[in-house]
């Protein structure tokens, strides 16, 4: 009787290959704007689980084989967990399968969004498993084996090709007993294709992201070292991604990589040093290894966070006393974390180079910059992000294609017109609106893999296929992704769709540690895994920019001007630091790289914190400038219109610096100072500055230290200079006195020579 009811439900709801879930909202259709913000994978999985209040939580960990077996049994394994506060007993595990197949891409897309509580087939009662009793919080594993001869009896037509829903349900009872007509006390579902012996070949591309939030302390160390260690170590997400790819055939994986993640791992592999200011000078003037005096104090102001391994990851440095503190000593546990992370980072970098060799690598702008905001607010910084991306990949020996690919899948149409030539843009097919997910006019019509928007090519991935399997369990486990990819490829093959299927996984995707059969299950005669494809240029459909979907919520979530202004300040401050330091260093580039990470899509979650990161780093660098000091006399009086006074400079940094001394004076005063002044680390010098005044009175003078381009460093000295006629009057008096003196002498000599004496007559 149950099979009859199930068949009637399906008969009433199936239309043109669209299953019972035809009323479900498809991604990219109505409601897209409410779901366009990417949550973490854990949050997405929890949200789906919360939609179903099953007391028993069921996972589906393996399906062997990945298709309806031509011979032999179908095996399903997983776990069941009691998430309620009651004890569940006499738990039985059942396999189930839908009676009719899904035969179109549109039908599959709608099915994946269906209500997981809706009935879709019958339980296979011949091969159930007794899972026993479970106390609250307790789990157990299960394994169901269904012979093919039993499985096909539950299909309306065992020869009908298409994609069948398959799954596992748990039924049990509590102290109150068992429901008379229970639906299920726990469930997990997936897909199972059935293909004819001769099928149309189809292609699929899998885009795997290496994206992660990157944060730096104000001293230039990578923050949150413990979290990086968890991601890079055994079972960590970043490590799992490389393990996943290592099992793939050559070229089967297309990588989407943020170079800032690679840079951060490189710094961790190098021991997570503070910002390098170049070699220092010892007492003999010989360069010595450097430490950065901008190291954070033991506590980060405003957060109260320890600056050891967590959260900032700063390990301090010998010069940290310049900011009023000393480098904290790490505990034994923190040192162990630091050492383990360094080891794992080194191994990960080596493997990244190996796994990406021979594969297509799409290189994101450095720091995964929010290009939707940057193209309007700061196009110059956006251009720098693209340049830094190319430089990083070149340094790592990775051949990457410059790519803009927002993690949300939605690209601002105006961004497309501002990108330089040669930059690939990868977006979700949901940008095409309803037609980009479920082509309502023709459910068998293939989605385009690329369109042309004006002069810009826009590559697309399948929005529906990239969401993974059906609910209520995690739709993005490696098994769920594998079976959804198989299902989409199968319905494309059945409909003779030759354009490739492009699946782009979310930015925080974790394939997990159980993945050995992912690629082996896809090794089928009618399916080829290929790099992310470029369609024939001549066949690209044209789409007007105004017709692209860009949800209002996306526009409101873009980083604002304050974030880019803070990043620009940090870039400018790093440039000044690079010019002040006499030795040729890459400090300006490393500071710019740090600034770019504060403009990431990842920073949309807390833009104020991102701006604060940039501002704190800029402040720490400006504190370095204050260690180069200028001093002079407290008051200068010129006895005439010109003169000179002494200036003392001292370099409190251990590195040699090159600065200029500029004077801020009124137009009636002219000062002549050295054009460039170079000081070794810890050295001091003195010199005289000549001054010329064209007006009597007191002049206020400010002596300012600048870099070689005239940008003020902060340290300055103020002094008043008084110019007067005192010197001129004194010289007039002296001159007059000398004139009288020499006149008297001359007169006396004249009289002596002539023999004349005043008042005396000769006879």
C-alpha positions in Angstrom: 0.0 0.0 0.0 2.9 2.4 0.8 4.3 1.9 -2.7 1.0 2.8 -4.2 0.7 6.0 -2.2 4.2 6.9 -3.1 3.6 6.3 -6.8 0.4 8.5 -6.7 2.3 11.3 -5.1 5.0 11.1 -7.7 2.6 10.8 -10.6 0.8 14.0 -9.5 4.0 16.0 -9.1 6.3 14.9 -11.9 6.2 17.1 -14.9 8.7 17.0 -17.8 11.2 15.2 -15.7 10.7 17.6 -12.7 10.2 15.7 -9.5 7.8 16.2 -6.6 9.8 19.3 -5.5 8.7 21.5 -8.4 7.5 24.1 -6.0 10.8 24.6 -4.3 12.7 27.8 -4.8 15.7 27.4 -7.0 18.9 29.2 -6.3 19.1 32.4 -8.3 15.4 32.6 -8.6 13.1 34.4 -6.2 14.7 34.6 -2.9 18.2 34.7 -4.2 18.9 38.1 -2.6 18.0 36.7 0.8 20.5 33.8 0.4 23.4 35.4 -1.5 25.7 35.9 1.5 27.9 32.9 2.0 27.8 31.5 5.5 30.5 29.2 6.8 30.1 25.5 5.8 29.3 24.6 9.4 26.6 27.3 9.6 25.1 26.1 6.3 25.0 22.5 7.5 23.5 23.5 10.8 20.9 25.6 9.2 19.8 22.7 7.0 19.7 20.4 10.0 17.7 22.9 12.0 15.0 22.8 9.2 14.4 19.2 10.2 13.8 18.4 13.9 14.7 14.7 13.6 15.8 13.3 17.0 18.2 10.9 15.2 20.8 12.5 13.1 21.9 10.3 10.2 24.9 10.8 8.0 25.6 9.1 4.6 29.3 8.5 4.3 29.7 6.1 1.4 27.7 4.9 -1.6 29.2 1.9 -3.4 29.1 1.9 -6.3 28.2 5.5 -7.2 25.5 4.4 -9.7 22.7 1.8 -9.8 24.9 -1.3 -10.0 24.8 -3.3 -13.2 25.4 -6.3 -11.0 26.2 -6.9 -7.4 24.8 -5.1 -4.3 24.5 -1.4 -3.4 26.2 -0.6 -0.1 25.4 2.4 2.1 27.3 3.3 5.2 27.2 6.1 7.7 26.4 6.9 11.3 23.3 7.6 13.4 23.5 9.9 16.5 20.8 10.6 19.1 20.7 14.4 19.3 17.6 14.4 21.6 17.3 14.4 25.3 15.6 11.0 25.3 16.8 7.4 25.0 15.9 5.9 21.7 15.7 2.1 21.4 15.0 -0.6 18.8 16.4 1.6 16.1 16.1 0.2 12.6 18.0 1.5 9.6 16.3 1.3 6.2 17.5 2.1 2.7 15.0 3.7 0.3 14.9 4.8 -3.3 12.6 6.8 -5.5 10.4 4.9 -8.0 10.8 7.3 -10.9 13.9 9.0 -12.2 14.8 12.7 -12.6 15.7 13.3 -16.3 16.5 17.0 -16.7 18.9 19.5 -15.3 16.0 21.7 -14.2 14.3 18.8 -12.4 17.5 17.9 -10.6 18.0 21.6 -9.5 14.5 21.7 -8.1 14.9 18.4 -6.3 18.0 19.5 -4.5 16.1 22.3 -3.0 13.1 20.2 -2.0 11.6 19.8 1.5 13.6 16.9 3.0 10.5 15.8 5.0 8.5 15.1 1.8 8.0 11.5 0.9 9.7 10.3 -2.2 9.9 6.6 -2.2 9.5 3.3 -0.2 11.8 1.9 2.4 13.5 -1.3 1.4 12.3 -3.7 4.1 14.2 -6.8 2.9 17.6 -5.5 4.0 17.3 -3.4 7.1 19.8 -3.2 10.0 19.2 -3.1 13.7 21.2 -0.2 15.2 20.1 -1.0 18.8 19.6 1.6 21.5 21.2 5.1 21.8 21.3 7.3 24.8 21.4 11.1 24.4 24.5 12.1 22.5 25.5 8.5 21.6 26.4 7.4 18.1 26.8 4.2 16.2 27.7 3.3 12.6 25.5 1.3 10.2 26.1 -0.5 6.9 23.3 -1.5 4.6 23.7 -3.9 1.7 21.0 -4.0 -0.9 21.3 -6.7 -3.7 20.6 -5.3 -7.2 17.8 -7.9 -7.5 16.0 -6.3 -4.6 16.8 -2.7 -5.5 15.3 -2.8 -9.0 12.0 -4.1 -7.7 11.4 -0.7 -6.1 11.8 1.1 -9.4 8.8 1.6 -11.7 10.9 0.7 -14.7 14.3 -0.9 -13.9 15.5 0.1 -17.4 14.5 3.7 -17.2 17.6 5.9 -17.2 18.0 9.0 -15.1 18.8 10.0 -11.5 17.1 8.4 -8.6 16.9 9.7 -5.1 18.5 7.3 -2.6 18.9 7.5 1.1 18.7 6.1 4.6 16.1 6.5 7.2 16.2 5.6 10.9 13.1 4.5 12.8 13.0 3.9 16.6 11.0 4.4 19.7 11.2 6.1 23.1 9.6 5.3 26.4 6.4 6.7 24.9 6.5 4.0 22.2 6.6 4.2 18.4 4.4 6.4 16.2 1.7 4.5 14.4 2.5 5.9 11.0 6.0 7.3 11.4 7.7 9.1 8.5 11.2 8.9 9.9 13.1 9.7 13.1 16.3 10.4 11.1 17.2 10.6 7.4 20.0 11.3 4.9 19.6 11.5 1.1 21.7 11.6 -2.0 21.5 10.7 -5.7 22.1 7.5 -7.7 22.3 7.7 -11.5 21.2 4.9 -13.8 22.7 5.2 -17.3 22.3 3.2 -20.5 25.2 1.2 -21.8 25.7 3.7 -24.6 25.6 7.3 -23.3 26.5 10.6 -24.8 30.0 11.7 -23.6 29.9 14.7 -21.3 32.6 16.8 -19.6 32.8 18.3 -16.1 35.1 20.8 -14.4 35.7 21.0 -10.7 36.9 24.4 -9.4 38.5 23.9 -5.9 39.2 27.1 -4.0 42.2 27.9 -1.7 40.8 30.9 0.1 41.1 31.9 3.7 40.9 35.0 5.8 44.4 36.5 6.3 45.2 38.8 9.2 48.5 40.4 10.3 49.6 42.0 13.5 50.9 45.5 13.5 54.4 44.2 13.6 53.8 42.2 10.4 53.4 38.7 11.9 50.6 36.4 10.8 47.8 36.4 13.3 45.9 33.4 14.7 48.8 30.9 14.4 46.8 28.2 16.2 44.0 28.4 13.6 46.5 28.2 10.7 48.1 25.2 12.4 44.7 23.5 12.6 44.1 24.1 8.9 47.6 23.1 7.7 48.0 20.1 10.0 46.5 16.6 9.8 42.8 16.7 9.1 42.9 20.5 8.5 40.9 22.0 5.7 43.9 23.4 3.7 45.7 20.1 4.0 42.6 18.1 3.0 42.3 20.1 -0.2 45.8 19.0 -1.3 45.1 15.4 -0.2 41.9 15.5 -2.2 43.6 16.7 -5.3 46.5 14.2 -5.0 44.0 11.5 -5.9 42.8 13.3 -9.1 43.8 12.4 -12.6 46.2 15.0 -14.2 44.3 18.2 -15.0 41.0 17.1 -13.4 41.1 19.9 -10.8 41.0 23.6 -11.5 42.4 25.6 -8.7 41.2 29.0 -7.6 43.9 30.5 -5.3 44.3 33.6 -3.3 48.0 34.4 -3.4 47.8 36.1 0.0 47.1 32.7 1.6 50.2 31.3 -0.1 52.2 34.3 1.2 50.9 33.8 4.7 51.8 30.1 4.7 55.3 31.1 3.4 55.8 33.4 6.4 54.6 30.7 8.8 57.1 28.3 7.2 59.8 30.9 7.8 59.0 31.0 11.5 56.5 33.9 11.3 59.0 36.7 11.7 58.3 40.3 12.4 58.5 42.8 9.7 62.1 42.9 8.3 63.7 46.3 8.2 66.9 45.2 6.7 70.4 44.7 8.2 71.4 46.7 11.3 74.7 48.5 11.9 77.0 47.5 14.7 79.5 49.7 16.4 82.0 49.2 13.5 79.4 50.1 11.0 79.1 46.5 9.6 75.6 45.3 8.7 74.1 42.8 11.1 70.9 40.7 11.0 67.8 42.8 11.7 65.0 42.7 14.3 62.0 44.9 14.0 61.4 47.3 16.8 57.8 47.6 15.9 57.0 44.3 17.5 53.7 44.4 19.5 53.8 44.8 23.2 52.6 41.8 25.2 49.0 42.9 24.9 47.3 44.3 21.8 45.6 47.6 22.7 41.9 47.6 22.4 41.6 43.8 22.3 43.3 42.6 25.5 44.6 39.7 23.4 47.8 38.0 24.2 50.4 38.5 21.5 52.1 35.1 21.8 50.9 32.3 19.5 47.3 33.2 19.9 45.7 35.4 18.7 48.3 37.5 16.9 51.0 34.9 16.5 53.7 37.5 17.2 56.8 36.1 18.7 58.4 39.5 19.4 61.9 40.6 18.7 64.9 42.1 20.4 64.0 45.6 19.4 60.4 45.5 20.8 61.5 47.8 23.6 61.2 50.7 21.1 57.4 50.6 21.7 57.7 50.4 25.5 57.8 46.6 26.0 59.9 43.5 25.7 59.1 40.5 23.6 57.2 37.9 25.7 58.6 34.5 26.1 56.4 31.8 24.7 55.2 28.9 26.9 56.3 25.4 26.1 52.9 24.7 24.6 52.9 27.8 22.4 56.4 27.0 21.2 55.2 23.5 20.3 52.3 25.0 18.3 54.7 27.4 16.5 57.1 24.6 15.6 54.3 22.2 14.4 52.8 25.0 12.3 56.1 25.8 10.8 56.6 22.2 9.8 53.1 21.8 8.4 53.4 25.1 6.5 56.7 24.0 4.9 55.2 20.6 3.8 52.0 22.3 2.5 54.0 24.7 0.3 56.0 21.9 -1.3 52.8 19.9 -2.0 51.0 23.0 -3.4 53.6 23.3 -6.1 53.4 19.6 -6.9 49.6 19.4 -7.0 49.1 22.5 -9.1 51.8 21.5 -11.6 50.0 20.6 -14.9 46.6 22.0 -13.6 44.8 25.2 -14.4 45.3 27.7 -11.7 43.0 30.8 -11.5 44.9 33.5 -9.5 42.7 35.8 -7.5 43.7 39.5 -6.9 46.1 39.6 -3.9 44.1 39.3 -0.7 41.0 38.3 -2.5 40.2 42.0 -2.8 36.5 43.1 -2.8 36.7 44.2 -6.4 33.0 45.2 -6.5 33.9 48.0 -4.1 37.5 48.6 -5.3 36.6 49.4 -8.9 34.6 52.5 -7.7 36.4 53.5 -4.5 40.0 52.7 -5.3 40.9 51.5 -8.8 44.6 52.2 -8.2 44.7 49.8 -5.3 42.7 47.2 -7.3 45.4 47.4 -10.0 48.1 46.9 -7.3 46.2 43.8 -6.1 46.4 42.3 -9.6 50.1 43.2 -9.9 51.0 41.7 -6.5 49.1 38.5 -7.5 51.2 38.0 -10.6 54.4 38.7 -8.6 53.5 36.2 -5.9 52.6 33.4 -8.3 55.8 34.0 -10.3 57.9 33.8 -7.2 56.2 30.5 -6.2 56.8 29.1 -9.7 53.0 28.8 -10.4 51.6 29.7 -13.8 48.3 31.4 -12.8 45.5 33.1 -14.9 44.5 36.5 -13.4 41.0 35.9 -12.3 38.2 37.8 -10.5 35.8 35.4 -8.8 33.6 36.8 -6.0 32.9 34.1 -3.4 29.2 35.0 -3.5 29.1 34.2 -7.2 27.6 37.6 -8.0 29.8 40.1 -9.9 29.0 43.8 -10.0 28.2 44.5 -13.7 30.1 47.8 -13.7 33.2 46.0 -12.5 33.4 44.1 -15.8 34.0 47.3 -17.8 36.9 48.4 -15.6 39.0 45.3 -15.6 42.2 45.2 -17.7 42.4 42.9 -20.7 43.4 39.4 -20.0 41.6 39.1 -16.6 39.2 36.2 -16.4 35.9 36.7 -14.6 34.2 33.6 -13.0 30.7 34.0 -11.6 27.7 32.0 -10.8 25.1 31.3 -13.5 22.7 32.9 -11.0 23.8 36.3 -12.4 21.6 35.4 -15.4 18.5 35.4 -13.2 16.0 32.6 -13.3 17.2 31.4 -16.7 20.7 30.9 -15.2 19.5 28.2 -12.9 16.2 26.7 -14.2 15.5 27.5 -17.9 11.8 27.5 -17.6 11.1 27.7 -21.3 13.1 24.5 -22.0 14.2 22.3 -19.1 16.6 20.5 -21.4 18.4 23.6 -22.6 22.0 23.7 -21.6 23.3 26.6 -19.4 26.0 28.7 -21.1 29.5 28.3 -19.7 30.3 31.8 -20.7 28.6 35.0 -22.0 29.8 38.3 -23.4 29.0 41.5 -21.5 30.1 44.3 -23.8 33.8 43.6 -24.5 34.3 41.4 -21.4 34.0 37.7 -21.3 32.2 36.3 -18.3 32.8 32.6 -17.4 30.0 30.9 -15.5 29.7 27.9 -13.2 26.5 26.0 -12.6 24.8 27.7 -9.6 22.6 24.7 -8.9 25.1 21.9 -9.3 27.6 23.8 -7.1 25.2 23.6 -4.1 25.8 19.9 -3.6 23.4 17.2 -2.5 19.9 17.4 -1.0 19.1 18.0 2.6 18.8 17.7 5.5 22.4 16.7 6.1 25.5 18.6 5.0 25.1 19.0 1.2 28.9 19.6 0.7 30.5 16.5 2.0 32.8 15.0 -0.6 30.3 12.2 -1.1 27.4 14.7 -1.6 29.5 16.7 -4.1 30.5 13.6 -5.9 27.0 12.2 -6.2 25.6 15.6 -7.3 28.3 15.9 -9.9 27.5 12.4 -11.2 23.8 13.2 -11.2 24.2 16.5 -13.2 26.5 14.9 -15.6 24.1 12.0 -16.1 21.1 14.2 -17.0 23.2 16.3 -19.3 24.3 13.1 -21.1 20.7 11.9 -21.4 19.8 15.2 -23.0 22.8 15.3 -25.3 24.2 18.4 -23.7 27.8 18.7 -24.9 28.8 21.9 -23.1 30.8 21.1 -20.0 29.4 21.2 -16.5 31.4 23.6 -14.3 31.1 23.1 -10.5 32.7 25.7 -8.3 32.9 24.7 -4.6 32.4 27.3 -1.8 35.4 29.3 -0.4 35.4 27.3 2.8 34.9 23.8 1.3 36.5 21.0 3.2 36.5 17.6 1.4 37.3 15.9 4.7 39.6 12.9 5.3 37.3 10.3 3.7 37.7 10.8 -0.1 39.6 7.8 -1.5 36.8 6.9 -3.9 35.9 10.4 -5.1 37.7 10.4 -8.4 37.6 6.6 -8.9 33.8 6.7 -8.9 33.9 9.4 -11.6 36.0 7.3 -13.9 33.2 6.4 -16.3 33.2 5.9 -20.1 30.8 8.8 -20.6 32.3 11.3 -18.2 35.5 13.2 -18.5 37.0 15.6 -15.9 38.6 18.5 -17.7 40.1 21.9 -16.7 37.7 24.8 -16.5 36.8 25.3 -20.1 36.8 28.3 -22.5 33.8 28.2 -24.8 34.1 29.0 -28.5 34.5 32.8 -28.7 32.2 33.0 -31.7 29.4 31.2 -29.9 29.2 33.3 -26.7 25.7 34.7 -26.2 25.6 38.5 -25.6 24.1 39.7 -22.3 23.5 43.4 -21.5 25.1 44.5 -18.2 21.8 45.8 -17.0 20.3 42.4 -17.3 22.8 40.8 -14.9 21.5 40.1 -11.4 23.4 41.9 -8.6 21.3 41.7 -5.4 20.8 44.8 -3.4 22.2 43.0 -0.4 25.5 42.5 -2.2 25.7 46.2 -2.9 25.0 47.0 0.8 27.7 44.6 2.0 30.5 46.0 -0.1 33.4 47.4 1.9 33.1 51.2 2.2 35.5 54.1 1.7 36.9 53.9 5.2 38.4 50.5 4.6 40.2 51.6 1.4 41.3 54.8 3.0 42.9 52.9 5.8 44.6 50.5 3.4 45.9 53.5 1.3 47.3 55.1 4.5 49.1 51.9 5.3 50.5 51.6 1.8 51.7 55.2 1.9 53.3 54.7 5.3 55.1 51.5 4.1 56.4 53.4 1.1 57.9 56.1 3.4 59.5 53.5 5.5 61.1 51.9 2.5 62.6 55.3 1.5 63.8 56.1 5.0 65.7 52.9 5.4 69.1 53.3 3.6 69.5 49.6 2.7 67.6 48.2 -0.2 64.7 46.1 1.3 61.3 44.9 0.2 59.6 46.3 3.3 57.4 48.6 1.2 56.1 45.6 -0.7 55.4 43.5 2.4 53.5 46.4 4.0 51.5 46.9 0.8 50.7 43.2 0.8 49.5 43.4 4.4 47.3 46.4 3.4 45.7 44.5 0.6 44.6 41.7 2.9 42.4 44.3 4.8 40.3 44.9 1.7 39.3 41.2 1.2 35.8 39.9 0.6 36.4 38.0 3.9 36.5 41.3 5.7 32.9 42.1 4.8 31.9 40.3 8.0 33.6 42.9 10.2 34.8 45.9 8.0 35.5 48.1 11.1 38.0 45.5 12.4 39.7 45.3 9.1 40.2 49.1 8.9 41.5 48.9 12.5 44.1 46.3 11.5 45.4 48.7 8.8 45.4 51.7 11.0 47.3 49.9 13.8 49.9 48.7 11.4 50.4 52.3 10.1 50.6 53.7 13.6 53.3 51.1 14.5 55.4 52.1 11.5 55.0 55.8 12.3 56.3 55.1 15.8 59.5 53.9 14.1 59.9 57.3 12.5 59.8 59.0 15.9 63.1 57.2 16.8 64.9 59.5 14.4 65.0 62.7 16.3 66.0 66.3 15.6 67.1 68.9 18.2 68.5 72.5 18.1 68.9 75.6 20.2 66.0 77.0 22.1 66.5 80.5 20.8 68.6 82.1 18.1 69.4 85.8 17.7 71.0 87.1 14.5 73.2 90.1 15.0 72.6 90.9 11.4 70.4 89.7 8.6 72.3 86.3 8.3 73.9 83.8 10.5 73.8 80.1 11.4 72.8 77.7 14.2 73.5 74.1 15.2 71.2 71.1 14.5 71.6 67.7 16.2 70.2 64.5 14.6 70.1 61.1 16.2 69.0 57.7 14.8 67.5 55.5 17.5 66.9 52.7 15.0 69.5 50.0 14.6 69.2 50.2 10.8 70.9 53.0 8.8 68.4 55.7 7.6 68.4 58.5 5.0 66.4 61.6 5.7 66.0 65.2 4.7 65.6 68.3 6.9 63.1 70.8 5.7 62.2 74.1 7.3 58.7 75.6 7.6 59.4 79.3 7.7 57.8 82.6 6.7 58.7 84.1 3.3 61.1 86.6 4.9 63.5 83.9 6.1 65.7 81.6 4.1 67.4 78.5 5.5 70.0 76.3 3.8 70.1 72.7 5.1 71.8 69.5 3.7 69.7 67.9 0.9 70.2 64.3 2.2 71.4 63.1 5.6 72.5 59.5 6.1 72.9 58.1 9.6 74.1 54.6 10.6 72.0 52.7 13.1 72.3 54.2 16.6 74.5 57.1 15.2 74.2 60.9 15.8 75.5 63.9 13.9 75.5 67.6 14.1 75.8 70.4 11.5 75.1 74.1 11.1 72.2 75.5 9.1 72.7 79.0 7.5 69.9 81.5 7.7 69.2 84.7 5.9 66.5 87.2 6.9 65.1 90.1 4.9 63.0 91.6 7.7 63.8 92.6 11.2 61.9 90.9 14.0 61.2 87.4 15.4 60.6 84.5 13.0 59.0 81.2 14.1 60.8 78.2 12.5 59.9 74.5 12.5 62.5 72.0 11.4 60.9 68.8 10.0 62.4 65.5 9.2 61.1 64.0 5.9 61.8 61.1 3.6 63.7 61.7 0.4 60.5 62.7 -1.4 59.5 65.3 1.2 56.9 63.3 3.2 57.0 64.3 6.8 58.1 61.6 9.3 56.7 63.4 12.4 59.8 64.4 14.5 60.4 68.1 14.4 62.0 71.0 16.3 60.6 74.5 16.9 62.7 77.6 17.6 62.3 81.4 17.3 64.9 83.3 15.4 65.3 87.1 16.1 67.0 89.3 13.5 68.0 92.9 14.4 70.2 95.9 13.4 72.4 95.6 16.5 75.3 94.3 14.6 75.1 97.1 12.0 75.0 99.9 14.6 78.0 98.4 16.5 80.0 98.3 13.2 79.1 101.9 12.5 80.3 102.9 16.0 83.5 100.9 15.6 84.0 102.3 12.2 83.6 105.9 13.3 85.9 105.3 16.3 88.5 103.8 14.0 88.2 106.7 11.6 88.7 109.2 14.4 91.6 107.2 15.7 93.4 106.9 12.4 92.6 110.6 11.7 94.2 111.6 14.9 97.3 109.5 14.2 97.6 111.0 10.7 97.3 114.5 12.1 99.9 113.9 14.7 102.3 112.4 12.2 101.8 115.4 9.8 102.6 117.9 12.5 105.7 116.0 13.6 107.0 115.9 10.1 106.4 119.6 9.5 107.6 120.6 12.9 104.4 122.5 13.7 103.0 122.5 17.1 99.6 123.9 18.0 99.8 127.3 19.7 103.5 127.8 18.9 104.9 130.6 16.6 108.1 130.6 14.7 110.3 133.8 14.5 
